[in-house]
């Protein structure tokens, strides 16, 4: 009988080929003992129907079977734990901005520690995600037309009130928490030789790449952005921050218009390529997840599979892993996109 992922996870830290990186391997290993267990050891398995459909040996890691239906709980619970241990948040108001999943994760983590939290989201935010952020106890303020406008409002409020801004992609602990997904993937009996990861503000992609490249320097790491939200792809590819005037994609979770300089720098030397996918490919991938694996993926959560569908020649015949990183869809979205 095959052992569980947790029984396979090594207690060893791999040799560090990027010792000056912001994300520290010993912190990542330590995070496995500190993250709320409800977010750890998520299902990961070879999905034969999906493999047949896309022409590669596809391993999927399902990060939606938890209270917030996304991977963000890993980084948020580690971040709040570390800030509390260092005594940085006592007596301060906590502030965040989110398209929805990071906000849910922060709200969940803050509720566990009985900490008050103010979250900003755009006026166009997914109503299900807004409802769940409030359900976990956060005060949610809707401002701005997109995520980055809401984030600017949050930063202004934090500066004026003396609060602490908790930023996914900027705070290294959020990325180090996300790194634990790679620790689990690379501890599998047969690890992948390529991992395809959705790219929003960079926390997940950097985190996975950081540990996976240390465990196997030859592994290929590919990020995925929507064509209508390519700020991080352009910034990574050119080495100069790119600021498109607007975002146009159904993938709200990776719809970043203003890249984080630290996150762009974190990706350098770890990521082999970034692919862009159309919204039509995201919908096709969502339908495949649902039809072939019985899983519900939001557009951002299906981005990795969309990239594999869009460029099958890159992945054909290989052992590839991707992350189903979010599954928060409203009833209307499910009817529209999944039929």
N, C-alpha and C positions, 0 to 999 in steps of 0.2 A: 504494500500500500504506500503511495507516494506521501511524503511528509508535507506538512504545511509550509507556507513561505517563511513564517517566523522560525520554524525549526531549521530551515536551511540558511538563514541569514548569518553571515560570518560576523564574529566579534572583532575581526581585524580591520584596520584602516589601511587602504591601499597606499602604495608609494605616491607621494604628492608631486606631480609634474608641473604644478602651478602654485608654488608655495606662497607667492605674494598676492594671490587672488583674495578678493573680499570675503568670499565664502570659504570657511575653514572645514576641512574634512573631519576633524575631531568634534566640531560642533554638530555636524550632520549625524555622526554616529551617536552622539549624546542625545540628539533630538529624538531618536528612536525610543529612548527611555522616558521622555518628558512630554511628548505630544499626547493629547487625549487618545487613548487606545481605540476609540470608536472610529478614528480616521485611518488607522494603520492596517497593514496587511490586507489591503483591498484585493478583490478577486483578480487574478491574472491567469490567462489560459489561452491555448491555441484554439481559435474558432474555425472549425473546418468549413462550415458553409461560407463564411466570409473569405477564407483563404481561397476557396474554389472560385469565388466571384471576382477576386482581384489578382489572382495569379501569383501569389507569394504565400509563404508560410507565415500567417498573421497571428501574432499574439496580442490580445487586447487586455488592457488594465482598466478595470471598471471603478472609477472614482465617484460613483453616484449612489452607492449603497451606504449612505450615512445621513445624519440629520439635516445636512444642508445640500445634499445632492451634488457636491463638487469637491475637488481636491483642496480647496482653499483652507479647510479646517486645519490641515497640517501646519501651514505657515503661521496662521493666526494664533493657534494655541501655543506654539513655540515662542512666537514674538511676545505675547502677553506674559508668559512664564518668565522669559528672560528679563523683560523690563521690570517686572515685579521683584525678581531676585536682586536686581541691581538697585532697587529703590528709586527708580526713575519716574514712576507714575503716581506715587502716593500724593494725594492732595491736588492732583492736576486733572483737568477735564480731558477726555480722550476724544479725538476727532478723526473721522475717516471719510473717504469718498469711494463710491463703488457703482459699477453697473448693476450690481446685485449679489454676486457670489462672494466676493471679498467682504462685502458688508455683512452678509449673513454669517460668515466665518468669524469676523470680529465681534459681532453681536453675541454669538454663541460663546466665544471665549470670554468676553467681558462679563456675561451673565454668570458664567461658572465662577468667576472671581468677585462677583458682586460689585462690578465697576460700571459707572454710568458712561454712555457712549452717544455721541452725536454723529450721525451719518448724513452725508450729502449725496444725492443722486439726481440725475437729470429729470426734467419734466416728462421725457419720453421713455423713462426706465420701465422695464418689464414689471407689470403690476403684481405678478406673483412674487417676484423677488422683493419688491418693496413691502408687500404684506408680510413676508417671512422675516425680513429685517426687523420690522416692528414687532412681530410675534416673538422674537428672541429678546426683546426688551430695549432696542435702540430707539432714540428719537431720530426720525428720518425727516430731512428737509429737502424738498425738491426745488432745484434751481438750475437754470441753464438748459441749453438745447441738446447737449451731449455730455458724455462722461467727463471730458476734460474741462468743460465749463463748470460743471458741478465741483470738480476737484479744485479749481481756482477759488470758488466760493468757500470751500472747506478750508483751504490754506489761509484765506483772508480771515475767516472766523477764528482759526487757531491762533493766528498772530495777534489778533485784537484781544482775545480772551485769555491769552497765556496758556492755551491748551496744547496738548501733544498731538501732532499729526502722525497717524499711523499709515504709512504709504506702502502698498504692495509694489514690489519692484525696486523701491528705494531702500527700505529697511532690510539689511542682509538676513536677519533672522527669518523673514518670510520666505526667502529663497532657500535658506538652509533647511527649513521645514519641508518645503517642496522637494528638496533633494532626496528625502527618504523614499520617494517613489522609485528612484533609480537604484537605491540600495536594495530594495525588494526585487526589482526587475533583474539586476545583475547577480542576485543570489539564487535565481531560478536554476533548475537542474541543467537546462540548456539556454543560456542567455542569448538575447538577440544580437545580430551583427549590425543592426540599424534601428534607431528609435526616431519616430516622427512625432513632433510635439507642437501643439498649437502655440502661437506666439502673440501675446497681448502686450503687457508691459514688461515681460521678460523674466518674471520670477520663476515660473515653471520650467521654461526652456533652459535658463542658466542653471537652475538647480539640478535638473536631470543631467545636463551635459557635464557639470562639474564632477559629480561622482562617477558617472559612466565612463568618462574619459580617463579618470584615475584608475578605475578597475580594468579598463581595456582601452589603451590609447588608440587602437585601430578601429574602434567602433565608429560608425557614421551617425552623426546627429544632425537632423534636419528640422528646422522650424517651419511653421506654416502661418501665413497671414492671409486675410481676405484682400482681394485686389482693390477693393474700395476703402481699405484701411491699412495702408502699407508704410506708415511712418517708420516703424521699427526696422522693417526690411531695408528700406532705403538708407536709413541711418547706419545700420550694420554694414551694408554693402559698400557705402561710400566713405565711412568713417567721419561723416559730417551730419549733425542732427538735421533731420528733415521735418518740416512742419506743413503738411498739406492743409489747405484751407477748410476742408470738411471731411467727414467720414460718411461713406455710403455703403453699408453692408447690413445684412440681417444678423450678423454675428456680433451682438452687443458685447459679449465677454472679451473679445479681442479687438474691439473697435477703438483703438488708441489713436488720437490725433497729435498729442504732444509727447514725444518720447522722453524717457528718463535717461539723462546722460550716463549715470552710474550703471544702469542696466545695460545700455549699449556697450559700455566698456567691458562689463562682465562677460558678454557674449564672445568677445574677441579671443581667438585662439581655441575656442571650445566647440563652436558651431561650424559645420562643414558647408551648409547651404541653407537658404530660406526660400521656400516655394510660395507662390501666390496662387490662390484659388478663387474661382468665381462663386457667387452665391448659388448658382444652379448646381454646382458640384457639392456644395454644403448640403443642399436639400437631398440630392441623390444619396449622399453618405448617410444622412439621418434616416432615410427610408431603408437603406441597406442594414444599418444597425438594428432597426426595428423589425424588418422582415426576415433577416438571416440569423439574428442573435437574440431577438426578443427584448431589445434594450432601447430605452428612450434617451436620445442625445439632443441637446440644444445645438444650434449651429456652431458655436465655438467648440463644443465638445466633440463634434464630428469633423473638425478641420483636418486632423491627421489622416483619417480615412479618405477625406476628400482629396488630399494631395496624392495619395496612393492611386486613387481612381483617375486623377487628372494626368498623371505621368507614369503609367504602368511599366514602361520600359525601364525606368530607374530601379524598380523594386522586384521585377519578375524573377522568381526562383529563389529569392533571398529569404532569410529569417528576419522578419520585421516586427517591431512592437510599436503600438501607438496607445495613447491615453484617451479614454472616453472621460473627459475631465469635468463635464457638467451636464446635468439633465433637467434643468428648470424650464419647463415649457408651460404656458398657459393652455387652457382647454381650447381656445381659439387657435393658437399656434399648432397644437397637435392635429386639429381637424384640417387646417390649411396645409401643413407640411407633411403629415403622415397619413392623411386620408382617413 
